[in-house]
Amino acid sequence: MSPDPAAAILDSRQSWIRLAAIVGLATLGGAGMWTVVVALPHVQAEFGATRGEASLPYTLTMIGFATGGILMGRLADRFGIMVPVLFGTVMLAGGYVLAAMAPSLTAFALAQGVLIGALGSSAAFGPLMADASLWFRRRRGIAVALAASGNYLAGTVWPPILQALIVAQGWRMAHLLVGIALLVTMLPLALLLRARAPVLRVAPVVAGAPPLATDRPLGMRPNSLTALLCFAGIGCCVAMAMPQVHIVAYCGDLGYGVARGTEMLSLMLACGIVSRIVSGLIADRIGGLATLLLGSVLQAVALAFYLFFDSLVSLYLISALFGLFQGGIVPSYAVIVREYFPARQAGTRVGIVLMATLLGMALGGWLSGLVFDWTGSYAMAFLNGMAWNAANVVIVAWLLWRARRLGRPRG
């Protein structure tokens, strides 16, 4: 039997060069998720808005980021990844330019939500993860993890850059400069992605995965499996949002100050990058479902630690552990999609599942605040997160059981 020509491309030097471009694009394009947080107090002051009103741009950005990923994924499935990335780059740069000229908070929020979130940054997350998965077989897990790490790198790199620009030039000129910089840097990188992904006809070698994506993955209808993955994504990310969204406020309530909480959040994100890389290596050995289950169980352990320890040193340690445990959860969903669905559906289905995880983050942040308002303590909020996490563990454990029961020998 003649070797499959696609197999020669997978995991090749060309694949790794493409992955480097993807990580760069994810880091640059991820600016839209993080700069709005830095600009919030400055925008609030200029437009004389309340804190709630000034938070609207962030809310619209996250909603746009979640829903736009599906549209960009469909474009990638149909035309290749370069088309949505080029389109997203222009929209992202244009959004920053229009935000810089916004005459009102409403105009600023629309530029953030529609252009920067839905049509811009959304192209630099899920679709890029899906594309990375199409170019690797043996190293698919680490490839997807590295692609996903670009988003956390963006959260590390862009806030201090924007803050420095705001101090030196004001928030309007800072947004204009960021828009120009993104256009100049992202367009050349996007052109490196012009090659279409090879047709994958070789069996995955990831442990626990079926040899070929079928019309009934895990013996289920494709949409049923997608829905279950979405419910699982909401569950784990409602739990994930509790520390990520509220650690700063929690430290303030404990008397340690918001600056300490900000340091813990940065530590959490930094450890999350490490977690994503390590989880990618693990996924290459045991498969996406088993890696997701491992991360979810460990996330529950970290949440439990928050219930019993609240000294300053222990909170730093637990926050680091939480980052190490949860960082690989979201990329595991992209690996699972590639293991159980056809390559031609990767962009769309990854976009749908990641939209659910983002909505879970939004819901978790709100629910944690609501529970705190009801009880006057974050203890019940942590327990609420653990309950949602438990639902995720049940779903993923059941899917893994089906995978092991229905799995057939690889040829």
C-alpha positions in Angstrom: 0.0 0.0 0.0 1.4 3.4 -1.0 1.9 5.8 1.9 -0.7 8.5 2.4 0.8 11.8 1.1 -1.0 13.7 3.9 1.0 11.7 6.5 4.3 13.2 5.2 3.0 16.7 6.0 1.6 16.1 9.4 4.1 16.9 12.2 6.6 18.1 9.6 8.8 21.2 9.7 6.1 23.0 7.7 3.7 22.2 10.5 5.9 23.6 13.2 6.5 26.8 11.2 2.8 27.2 10.7 2.3 26.6 14.5 4.8 29.4 15.3 2.8 31.8 13.1 -0.4 30.6 14.8 1.0 31.3 18.3 2.1 34.8 17.1 -1.3 35.6 15.7 -3.1 34.3 18.8 -0.9 36.5 21.0 -1.4 39.6 18.8 -5.1 39.1 18.1 -5.8 38.3 21.7 -5.3 41.9 22.5 -9.0 42.6 22.2 -9.8 40.5 25.2 -7.4 42.2 27.6 -6.9 45.9 26.6 -10.5 46.8 27.4 -9.9 45.9 31.0 -7.0 48.3 31.2 -8.8 51.1 29.4 -12.0 50.8 31.6 -11.2 53.4 34.3 -9.9 55.9 31.7 -13.0 55.5 29.5 -15.2 55.8 32.5 -13.6 59.0 33.6 -13.8 60.7 30.1 -17.5 59.8 29.5 -18.6 60.4 33.2 -20.1 56.9 33.4 -20.8 54.6 36.3 -18.6 51.5 36.9 -21.5 49.3 35.7 -21.9 51.4 32.5 -18.2 51.4 31.9 -18.2 47.6 32.2 -20.5 47.3 29.2 -17.7 47.3 26.6 -16.1 44.3 28.3 -19.4 42.4 28.5 -20.1 43.0 24.8 -16.5 42.0 23.9 -16.8 38.6 25.7 -20.2 38.0 24.1 -18.9 38.9 20.7 -15.7 36.8 21.2 -17.9 33.8 22.1 -20.4 34.0 19.3 -17.9 35.3 16.6 -15.8 32.1 17.0 -18.5 30.1 15.3 -18.8 32.4 12.3 -15.0 32.5 11.9 -14.8 28.7 12.3 -17.3 28.2 9.5 -15.3 30.5 7.3 -12.2 28.5 8.1 -13.9 25.2 7.3 -15.0 26.5 3.9 -12.2 28.8 2.7 -9.2 27.9 4.9 -7.9 29.7 8.0 -6.2 32.6 6.1 -9.5 34.1 5.0 -11.0 34.6 8.5 -7.7 35.7 10.0 -7.2 38.3 7.3 -10.8 39.5 7.7 -10.4 39.5 11.5 -7.2 41.5 11.3 -8.8 44.2 9.3 -11.8 44.3 11.6 -9.7 44.3 14.7 -7.5 47.1 13.5 -10.6 49.1 12.4 -12.2 48.5 15.7 -9.3 50.0 17.6 -9.3 53.0 15.3 -13.0 53.6 15.7 -12.8 53.1 19.5 -10.1 55.8 19.5 -12.5 58.2 17.8 -15.6 57.2 19.8 -17.8 60.2 20.7 -19.7 58.3 23.4 -19.5 55.3 25.6 -22.1 53.5 23.4 -20.0 54.0 20.3 -16.9 52.7 22.2 -18.8 49.7 23.4 -20.1 48.8 19.9 -16.6 49.1 18.5 -15.3 46.8 21.2 -18.1 44.3 21.0 -18.7 44.0 17.3 -15.5 44.8 15.5 -12.9 44.0 18.2 -14.7 41.1 19.8 -17.1 39.4 17.4 -15.3 40.0 14.1 -11.7 40.5 15.2 -10.2 38.7 18.2 -12.6 35.7 17.7 -10.6 34.7 14.6 -7.5 34.5 16.7 -8.6 31.9 19.2 -10.8 28.9 18.4 -10.2 28.9 14.6 -6.5 29.0 15.1 -6.6 26.1 17.6 -8.7 24.1 15.1 -6.2 24.8 12.3 -3.3 23.8 14.4 -5.0 20.4 15.1 -5.2 19.7 11.3 -1.4 19.8 10.8 -0.4 17.4 13.5 -1.0 13.7 14.4 1.6 12.5 16.9 2.0 15.9 18.5 -1.6 17.2 18.1 -2.1 17.7 21.8 0.9 19.9 22.3 0.2 21.8 19.1 -3.3 22.7 20.2 -2.0 23.6 23.7 0.6 26.0 22.2 -2.0 27.6 20.0 -4.2 28.1 23.0 -1.4 29.6 25.0 -1.3 32.6 22.7 -4.4 33.9 24.5 -2.8 33.8 27.9 0.4 35.3 26.4 -1.8 38.1 25.1 -3.1 38.6 28.7 0.5 38.9 29.9 1.9 41.1 27.2 -0.8 43.6 26.1 -2.1 45.1 29.4 1.3 46.6 30.4 1.9 47.8 26.8 -1.5 49.6 26.7 -1.0 51.0 30.1 2.3 52.5 29.1 0.8 54.0 26.0 -2.1 55.5 27.9 0.3 57.1 30.4 2.4 58.5 27.6 -0.2 59.4 24.9 -3.7 59.1 26.4 -6.2 56.2 25.9 -7.4 57.4 22.5 -4.0 57.6 20.9 -3.1 54.3 22.6 -5.9 52.6 20.9 -5.0 54.1 17.5 -1.4 52.9 17.8 -2.5 49.4 18.9 -4.7 49.2 15.8 -1.9 50.2 13.5 0.5 47.8 15.1 -1.9 44.9 14.8 -2.5 45.6 11.1 1.2 45.8 10.4 2.2 42.7 12.3 -0.8 40.3 11.7 -1.2 40.6 8.0 2.2 39.2 7.1 1.7 36.3 9.6 -1.7 35.6 8.2 -0.2 35.1 4.7 1.9 32.3 6.1 -1.3 30.3 6.6 -2.4 30.3 2.9 -1.7 26.6 2.5 -4.8 24.5 3.0 -4.7 21.7 5.6 -4.0 18.2 4.2 -6.8 15.8 4.0 -6.5 13.5 7.0 -7.0 9.9 6.2 -4.6 8.3 8.6 -5.8 7.0 11.9 -5.1 9.0 15.0 -2.5 7.5 17.2 -3.7 9.3 20.4 -4.4 6.8 23.1 -8.2 6.3 23.7 -9.2 7.9 20.4 -11.0 6.0 17.6 -9.0 5.2 14.5 -11.3 7.4 12.3 -13.9 10.0 12.9 -17.3 8.5 12.0 -20.8 9.6 11.4 -21.7 8.4 14.9 -18.8 9.4 17.2 -18.9 7.4 20.4 -22.0 5.8 19.1 -23.9 9.1 19.2 -25.3 11.6 16.8 -22.6 14.3 16.1 -24.8 17.1 17.4 -25.6 15.1 20.5 -21.9 14.7 21.3 -21.3 18.4 20.5 -24.1 19.4 22.9 -22.7 17.2 25.7 -19.2 18.8 25.2 -20.9 22.2 25.4 -22.6 21.3 28.7 -19.3 20.0 30.0 -17.6 23.2 28.9 -20.1 25.4 30.7 -19.7 23.3 33.9 -15.9 23.4 34.1 -15.7 27.1 33.2 -18.4 28.2 35.7 -16.1 26.7 38.2 -13.0 28.2 36.6 -14.4 31.7 36.7 -14.8 31.8 40.5 -11.1 32.4 41.3 -10.2 34.1 38.0 -12.9 36.7 38.2 -13.1 37.2 42.0 -9.7 36.6 43.4 -8.9 40.3 43.4 -12.1 41.2 45.3 -11.6 38.2 47.6 -8.2 39.4 48.6 -9.7 42.9 49.2 -12.3 41.4 51.5 -9.7 39.5 53.5 -7.8 42.7 54.0 -4.8 41.9 51.9 -5.5 44.5 49.3 -6.4 44.4 45.6 -2.8 44.6 44.5 -2.1 41.2 46.1 -5.1 39.8 44.3 -3.9 41.2 41.0 -0.5 39.5 41.6 -2.3 36.2 42.3 -4.3 36.5 39.1 -1.1 37.1 37.1 0.5 34.1 38.8 -2.5 32.1 38.0 -2.4 33.0 34.3 1.4 32.4 34.1 1.0 29.0 35.6 -1.9 28.4 33.2 0.5 28.7 30.2 2.7 26.0 31.8 -0.4 23.9 32.3 -1.5 24.2 28.7 1.8 23.0 27.4 2.1 20.1 29.9 -1.5 19.1 29.3 -0.8 19.0 25.5 2.0 16.6 26.1 -0.3 14.5 28.3 -3.0 14.5 25.7 -0.6 13.1 23.1 -0.2 10.1 25.4 -3.7 9.5 26.9 -6.1 11.3 24.6 -8.2 14.4 25.0 -11.1 13.0 27.1 -8.7 11.5 29.7 -6.7 14.7 29.8 -9.9 16.8 30.3 -11.1 14.5 33.1 -7.7 14.8 34.8 -7.8 18.6 34.6 -11.3 18.8 35.8 -10.7 16.6 38.9 -7.6 18.6 39.8 -9.4 21.9 39.3 -12.0 20.7 41.9 -9.1 19.9 44.3 -7.7 23.4 44.0 -11.2 24.9 44.5 -11.5 22.8 47.7 -8.2 24.3 49.0 -9.7 27.8 48.8 -12.3 26.7 51.3 -9.8 25.7 54.0 -6.9 28.1 53.6 -7.0 31.8 53.4 -3.6 33.1 54.6 -1.7 35.3 52.2 1.0 32.7 51.5 -1.5 29.9 51.1 -3.6 31.9 48.6 -0.5 32.5 46.5 0.3 28.8 46.5 -3.3 27.8 45.8 -3.6 30.3 43.0 -0.5 28.9 41.4 -1.9 25.4 41.8 -5.2 26.4 40.3 -3.4 27.8 37.3 -1.4 24.6 36.9 -4.5 22.5 37.2 -7.0 24.3 35.0 -4.9 25.8 32.2 -5.1 22.7 30.0 -8.9 22.2 30.3 -10.0 24.4 27.4 -7.5 23.2 24.8 -8.6 19.6 25.6 -11.9 20.3 24.0 -10.3 21.2 20.7 -8.3 17.9 20.9 -11.5 15.9 21.5 -13.2 17.5 18.6 -10.4 16.5 16.3 -10.4 13.0 17.7 -14.1 12.3 17.1 -15.2 14.6 14.3 -14.1 14.9 10.6 -11.4 17.4 9.9 -13.7 19.4 7.6 -15.9 20.2 10.6 -13.1 21.2 13.0 -13.4 25.0 12.8 -17.2 25.1 13.3 -17.4 22.5 16.1 -14.4 23.8 18.0 -16.0 27.3 17.7 -19.3 26.0 19.1 -17.7 24.2 22.1 -15.3 27.1 22.9 -18.3 29.4 22.8 -19.9 27.3 25.5 -16.7 27.6 27.6 -16.7 31.4 27.3 -20.3 31.6 28.2 -19.5 29.4 31.2 -16.9 31.9 32.2 -19.3 34.8 31.9 -22.0 32.8 33.8 -19.6 31.8 36.5 -18.4 35.3 37.2 -21.9 36.5 37.6 -23.1 33.6 39.7 -20.2 33.9 42.1 -21.0 37.5 42.6 -24.7 36.7 43.1 -24.0 34.0 45.6 -21.7 36.3 47.5 -24.4 39.0 47.6 -26.8 36.4 49.0 -24.5 34.9 51.6 -22.0 37.7 52.4 -19.2 35.1 51.9 -17.2 33.5 49.1 -17.4 30.1 50.8 -20.7 29.3 49.1 -19.4 30.7 45.9 -16.6 28.2 45.9 -19.0 25.4 46.7 -21.2 26.5 43.8 -18.2 26.3 41.5 -17.4 22.8 42.8 -21.0 21.7 42.1 -20.7 22.8 38.5 -17.3 21.2 38.3 -18.8 17.9 39.5 -21.4 18.0 36.7 -18.5 18.4 34.2 -16.7 15.4 35.7 -19.8 13.2 35.4 -20.3 14.1 31.7 -16.6 13.6 30.8 -16.2 10.4 32.8 -19.3 9.0 31.0 -17.9 9.9 27.6 -14.6 8.4 28.5 -16.3 5.2 29.6 -18.1 5.1 26.2 -14.8 5.7 24.4 -13.2 2.8 26.2 -16.2 0.5 25.7 -16.7 1.3 22.0 -13.1 1.7 21.1 -11.8 -0.8 18.5 -8.2 -2.0 17.8 -6.1 0.3 15.7 -4.6 -1.2 12.6 
